[in-house]
Amino acid sequence: MKKNSSLRSTLAVSLNNYLDAGAIVAGSSGITLWQNYLGLSEMHLGWLNALSANAMGAAIGAIIGGFLADKFGRKFIFTYNLLVYMLGVVIVMLSVSYPMLLCGFLITGISVGIGVPASWTYISESSEVTNRGRNICISQMSWGLGPMVILFFGMLFAPGGFLWGPVESLAHAFIGADAAQPAVEVFSSRVVFFTLFVVAFIAWNLQRRLQESAEFESNKSDAKSGIVDNIKLLFTNHTAVKMVAFLATIYLTWNLVASVMGFFMPHIYETAGGLSNEAANMLSAISWVFVVVTTFIISFFVDKVAHRLFYIFGLVAALSAWILVIGGGVTNIAGIWVFTILWGINNGSSVQIFYALWGSELFPARFRAGAQGLMFFIVRGLSAVWGLVFTYIYGENGEGFTIAAYCMIALLLISLVVGLVGMPNTRGKSLAQITRERYGEDI
């Protein structure tokens, strides 16, 4: 009975990952439409990205949400946070000015950040020892489904898409038959965000009915020590500091590569592969299919086979994809498909799976979510800075493409080496056992 209960709660909470990745892709897929509608400059777009769920918005939310989850409980976050998400999405849907759009992006991003540490923590705390890795994989599959589904909706609702006719009629019904074309076309993005609102509403209704984590309940007395005390303990405990350094390093170096792939993949397909923009976007969506399939397969074995195998497998796939790029192997359709499959496999067996798993295992319940929030803040914050640095390396016309690719390989190698050196042996152990082994009885 508990096994089924674990799976049901995992599915409900995993919708947060769908909403996280979905918000990022929904924003990027419709950004040109908003630019044309509101007359935005590149600087305006830069701020939208910097404050969104892809960067500082989520970073700010994570460090707040993590410590709130440790103080007031995981259920507290699930009860209220998606209301904030829905508010942000509604503001984006109704935006008629840049400040309004920016506000919607920021609120949505903060909500995404608040939900991430509580979600991964709750999934681990509610799982059986034999299913903890599987449940984290289910969460990862939801992260892959978000971009896949949103990109699919984007293609259906976009001007010229299969369902553009109904969207155009809806737009004219709301803003008049003589409305300017950019105002009509941006409705496709408004509809995509509406699908996120619907999923968020369903997720909120499921999550607010969940019971509080038993692990949090049994350690509730620690919550009385206060948020500031937990922050001090996190930063002064030698073991905790080492775990933060290890996890932040492997996740940051991998995520710096993953965070720019939304830019690189279409570029590779269009320039090196000679594909049209439509075909490039289609292949980008297909890559997420490989993410979901790979994670689904791994979920059956991750609790039974050494984590080292899957960790190496994913990063070798990522390194092979970038070596293929440097070697010019994506100049034909066969090479393009190999690249797509390799990067999809990497994301399906990614560092993010093990970061989410180990991040919830390697800290005591007292500051488990707070530690994850801190690391997520570091990673998403530095990813925002890296986006600016990467643009400088890449150049205005892609003249720094090869140098940027070597940077990607170097970052992935760091993630591989540090992960192999510091990889914990937690498989088959309860959270309480892991805590006792690393922190003793007094934490």
C-alpha positions in Angstrom: 0.0 0.0 0.0 2.8 2.3 0.9 4.5 1.6 -2.5 1.4 2.8 -4.3 1.1 5.8 -2.0 4.7 6.7 -2.8 4.1 6.5 -6.5 0.9 8.7 -6.3 2.6 11.4 -4.3 5.6 11.3 -6.6 3.5 11.8 -9.6 1.6 14.7 -8.0 4.8 16.5 -6.9 6.7 15.8 -10.1 4.2 18.1 -11.9 6.4 20.9 -10.5 9.2 19.8 -12.7 6.8 19.9 -15.7 5.8 23.5 -14.7 9.5 24.5 -14.2 10.8 23.3 -17.6 7.5 24.3 -19.2 7.7 27.9 -18.1 11.2 28.2 -19.5 10.3 26.8 -22.9 7.0 28.6 -23.1 8.9 31.9 -22.5 11.6 31.2 -25.0 9.3 29.7 -27.7 7.1 32.8 -27.8 9.7 35.5 -27.1 9.9 36.7 -30.8 6.1 37.1 -30.8 6.3 39.3 -27.6 9.2 41.2 -29.1 7.2 42.1 -32.2 4.1 42.9 -30.2 5.7 45.2 -27.7 8.6 46.4 -29.8 11.2 45.1 -27.4 15.0 45.5 -27.8 17.6 42.8 -27.2 18.2 44.4 -23.8 14.6 43.9 -22.9 14.8 40.2 -23.9 18.0 39.9 -21.8 16.2 41.1 -18.7 13.3 38.7 -19.4 15.7 35.8 -19.5 17.7 37.0 -16.5 14.6 37.3 -14.2 12.7 34.2 -15.5 12.4 30.6 -14.3 15.7 29.9 -16.3 17.9 32.2 -14.1 17.6 34.7 -11.2 13.9 34.4 -10.7 14.2 30.7 -9.9 17.5 31.3 -8.0 15.8 33.8 -5.6 12.8 31.6 -5.1 14.9 28.5 -4.3 16.9 30.0 -1.5 13.7 31.4 0.1 11.6 28.2 -0.5 14.2 25.8 0.7 14.5 27.3 4.2 10.7 27.9 4.4 10.2 24.2 3.7 12.5 23.3 6.5 10.8 25.7 8.9 7.1 25.3 8.1 7.0 21.9 6.2 7.0 20.6 2.7 3.2 20.7 2.6 3.2 24.4 3.4 5.0 25.0 0.1 2.6 22.7 -1.8 -0.4 24.4 -0.3 0.4 28.0 -1.4 3.2 28.1 -3.9 1.4 27.1 -7.1 -1.1 29.9 -6.4 1.9 32.2 -6.9 2.8 30.4 -10.1 -0.7 30.7 -11.5 -0.7 34.4 -10.6 2.5 34.9 -12.6 1.2 32.9 -15.6 -2.1 34.9 -15.6 -0.1 38.2 -15.6 1.9 36.9 -18.6 -1.2 35.9 -20.4 -2.8 39.3 -19.9 0.3 41.4 -20.5 -0.1 44.5 -22.7 3.2 46.2 -21.7 6.8 45.3 -21.0 6.7 45.9 -17.2 3.7 43.7 -17.0 5.4 40.9 -19.0 8.6 41.2 -16.9 6.6 41.1 -13.7 4.8 37.9 -14.9 8.1 36.2 -15.8 9.7 37.2 -12.4 6.7 35.9 -10.3 6.6 32.7 -12.3 10.3 32.2 -11.9 10.3 32.8 -8.2 7.5 30.3 -7.7 9.4 27.7 -9.8 12.4 28.2 -7.5 10.4 28.0 -4.3 8.9 24.7 -5.4 12.1 22.8 -6.5 13.8 22.1 -3.2 10.6 21.2 -1.5 9.6 18.8 -4.3 12.8 16.9 -4.5 13.0 16.7 -0.7 9.4 15.5 -0.4 9.9 12.8 -3.1 12.9 11.4 -1.3 11.4 11.5 2.2 8.2 9.9 1.0 9.9 7.1 -1.0 10.8 3.6 0.1 14.5 2.7 0.3 14.0 0.5 -2.8 12.2 3.1 -4.8 13.9 6.4 -4.0 16.0 6.5 -7.2 13.0 5.4 -9.3 10.8 8.2 -7.9 13.5 10.8 -8.6 13.6 9.5 -12.2 9.9 9.9 -12.5 10.4 13.5 -11.5 13.1 13.8 -14.1 10.7 12.4 -16.8 8.3 15.2 -15.9 11.1 17.7 -16.5 11.6 16.2 -19.9 7.9 16.1 -20.7 7.5 19.8 -20.0 9.6 21.1 -23.0 8.4 18.2 -25.2 4.7 19.1 -24.7 5.2 22.9 -24.7 7.2 22.8 -27.9 4.5 20.6 -29.4 1.8 23.1 -28.4 4.0 25.9 -29.6 4.1 24.4 -33.1 0.4 23.7 -33.1 -0.7 27.2 -32.0 2.0 29.2 -33.8 1.1 31.4 -36.8 0.9 28.9 -39.7 0.5 26.0 -37.3 -2.2 23.3 -37.5 -4.3 25.0 -34.9 -3.5 28.6 -35.8 -7.0 29.2 -37.2 -8.8 28.8 -33.9 -6.2 30.8 -32.1 -6.5 33.6 -34.6 -10.3 33.6 -34.3 -9.9 33.7 -30.5 -7.6 36.7 -30.8 -10.0 38.6 -33.0 -12.9 37.9 -30.6 -10.9 39.4 -27.7 -9.2 42.4 -29.4 -11.3 43.1 -32.5 -11.2 42.1 -36.1 -9.0 45.1 -37.1 -6.3 44.4 -34.5 -2.7 44.7 -35.6 -1.1 41.4 -36.8 1.6 41.3 -34.0 -1.2 41.6 -31.4 -3.0 38.7 -33.0 0.1 36.5 -33.4 1.1 36.9 -29.7 -2.1 35.1 -28.8 -0.4 31.8 -29.6 2.0 32.4 -26.7 -0.9 33.4 -24.4 -2.6 30.1 -25.2 0.6 28.2 -24.5 0.8 29.8 -21.1 -2.8 29.0 -20.5 -2.0 25.3 -20.8 0.6 25.9 -18.0 -2.1 27.5 -15.9 -4.4 24.5 -16.3 -1.6 22.0 -15.3 -0.7 24.2 -12.3 -4.3 24.3 -11.2 -4.5 20.5 -11.4 -1.2 20.1 -9.6 -2.2 22.5 -6.8 -5.4 20.5 -6.2 -3.4 17.3 -6.0 -0.6 18.6 -3.9 -2.6 20.4 -1.3 -4.2 17.1 -0.4 -0.9 15.4 0.3 0.1 14.5 3.8 3.1 16.1 5.4 6.4 14.2 5.0 6.8 11.7 7.9 10.5 12.6 8.0 9.6 16.3 8.6 7.0 15.4 11.2 9.5 13.2 13.2 12.1 16.0 13.1 9.6 18.9 13.7 11.2 19.9 16.9 14.3 21.0 14.9 12.1 23.5 13.1 11.6 25.4 16.3 15.3 26.4 16.2 14.5 28.9 13.4 15.6 29.6 9.9 18.6 31.6 10.9 19.9 28.9 13.2 19.6 26.3 10.4 21.4 28.6 8.0 24.3 29.0 10.5 24.4 25.2 11.1 24.5 24.6 7.4 27.5 26.9 6.9 29.4 25.8 10.0 29.0 22.0 9.8 32.1 20.7 8.1 30.3 17.7 6.5 27.5 19.8 5.2 29.9 22.4 3.7 31.7 19.6 1.9 28.5 18.2 0.5 27.4 21.6 -0.7 30.7 22.1 -2.5 30.6 18.6 -4.1 27.0 18.8 -5.3 27.2 22.4 -6.4 30.3 21.7 -8.5 28.9 18.7 -10.4 25.5 20.3 -11.0 26.9 23.7 -11.9 29.4 22.5 -14.4 26.8 20.3 -16.1 24.1 22.9 -15.9 26.3 25.6 -17.5 26.4 23.4 -20.6 22.7 22.4 -20.4 21.6 26.0 -19.9 23.0 27.1 -23.3 21.9 24.1 -25.3 18.5 25.8 -26.0 20.6 28.3 -28.0 23.2 25.9 -29.4 21.0 23.1 -30.7 18.9 25.1 -33.2 22.1 26.8 -34.3 23.9 23.5 -34.9 20.9 22.2 -36.8 20.5 25.3 -39.0 24.1 26.3 -39.7 26.2 23.1 -39.6 23.3 20.8 -40.6 21.7 23.2 -43.1 18.2 22.5 -41.7 15.3 25.0 -41.8 14.2 26.7 -38.6 11.0 24.6 -38.5 13.0 21.4 -38.9 15.5 22.5 -36.3 12.7 23.2 -33.8 11.2 19.8 -34.6 14.5 18.0 -33.9 14.8 20.0 -30.6 11.5 18.6 -29.6 12.4 15.1 -30.6 15.5 15.3 -28.4 13.2 15.5 -25.4 11.5 12.3 -26.5 14.9 10.6 -26.0 15.2 12.3 -22.6 11.9 10.8 -21.4 12.6 7.3 -22.9 16.1 7.1 -21.4 15.0 8.2 -18.0 12.1 5.7 -18.1 14.5 2.8 -18.8 16.9 3.9 -16.1 14.2 4.2 -13.5 13.9 0.4 -13.5 17.5 -0.1 -12.6 18.8 2.9 -10.7 17.9 1.4 -7.3 19.5 -1.9 -8.2 22.7 -1.0 -10.1 25.6 1.1 -9.0 25.0 4.8 -9.6 28.5 5.2 -11.0 27.5 3.3 -14.2 24.6 5.6 -15.1 26.6 8.7 -14.1 29.4 7.8 -16.5 27.0 6.8 -19.2 25.2 10.1 -19.3 28.3 12.3 -19.3 30.1 10.1 -21.9 27.1 10.7 -24.1 27.3 14.4 -23.5 31.0 14.5 -24.2 30.6 12.4 -27.4 27.9 14.9 -28.6 30.2 17.9 -28.3 33.2 16.0 -29.7 31.0 15.3 -32.7 30.3 19.0 -33.0 34.0 20.0 -33.0 34.8 17.2 -35.5 32.2 18.5 -37.9 30.1 15.4 -37.7 26.8 17.2 -37.8 27.1 18.4 -41.4 24.9 15.6 -42.6 21.6 14.2 -41.5 23.1 11.0 -40.0 25.4 13.1 -37.8 22.6 15.4 -36.8 20.5 12.4 -35.7 23.5 11.0 -33.7 23.9 14.3 -32.0 20.2 14.5 -31.1 20.2 11.0 -29.7 23.4 11.5 -27.7 22.3 14.8 -26.1 18.9 13.2 -25.3 20.6 10.3 -23.7 22.7 12.6 -21.6 19.7 14.5 -20.4 17.9 11.3 -19.7 20.8 9.9 -17.6 21.9 13.4 -16.5 23.8 14.8 -13.6 20.5 16.5 -12.5 19.0 13.1 -11.6 21.9 12.4 -9.2 22.0 15.9 -7.9 18.4 15.7 -7.0 18.8 12.2 -5.5 22.1 12.9 -3.5 21.0 16.4 -2.6 18.1 15.0 -0.7 20.1 12.2 0.8 23.3 13.9 2.0 21.7 16.4 4.4 19.8 15.9 7.6 16.0 16.7 7.6 16.7 19.8 9.7 18.2 21.7 6.7 17.7 19.3 3.8 15.5 21.6 1.7 17.4 24.7 2.7 20.7 23.1 1.5 19.1 22.3 -1.9 17.7 25.8 -2.2 21.1 27.2 -1.5 22.8 25.1 -4.2 20.0 25.8 -6.7 20.5 29.5 -6.0 24.2 29.2 -6.7 23.7 27.2 -9.9 20.8 29.2 -11.5 22.5 32.5 -10.4 25.8 31.6 -12.0 24.0 30.2 -15.1 22.6 33.7 -15.6 26.1 35.2 -15.5 27.4 32.4 -17.7 24.8 33.3 -20.3 26.4 36.7 -20.7 29.9 35.3 -20.7 28.9 32.7 -23.3 27.5 35.3 -25.6 30.8 37.2 -25.4 32.8 34.0 -26.2 30.4 33.0 -29.0 30.5 36.3 -30.7 28.0 38.3 -32.8 28.1 35.9 -35.7 29.3 32.6 -34.1 33.0 33.2 -34.7 33.8 31.8 -31.3 31.8 28.6 -31.8 34.7 26.2 -31.6 36.2 27.9 -28.5 32.7 27.7 -26.9 32.5 24.0 -27.7 35.8 23.3 -26.1 34.5 25.2 -23.0 31.5 22.9 -23.0 33.8 19.8 -23.0 36.0 21.2 -20.2 32.9 21.8 -18.0 31.5 18.3 -18.7 34.9 16.7 -17.8 35.0 18.6 -14.5 31.5 17.3 -13.7 32.6 13.7 -14.6 35.9 13.7 -12.6 34.5 15.5 -9.5 31.5 13.2 -9.6 33.5 10.0 -9.7 35.9 11.2 -7.0 33.2 12.3 -4.5 30.3 10.0 -5.4 28.5 8.8 -2.2 27.5 5.2 -1.5 23.9 5.7 -0.5 22.0 3.2 -2.6 19.9 0.9 -0.4 20.2 3.0 2.7 17.5 4.9 4.5 17.7 8.7 4.9 18.1 8.3 8.7 21.0 5.8 8.2 22.8 8.1 5.7 22.4 11.0 8.2 23.8 9.0 11.1 26.8 7.8 9.1 27.7 11.3 8.0 26.6 13.5 10.8 26.4 11.3 13.9 23.5 11.3 16.4 23.6 14.9 17.5 22.7 16.8 14.3 
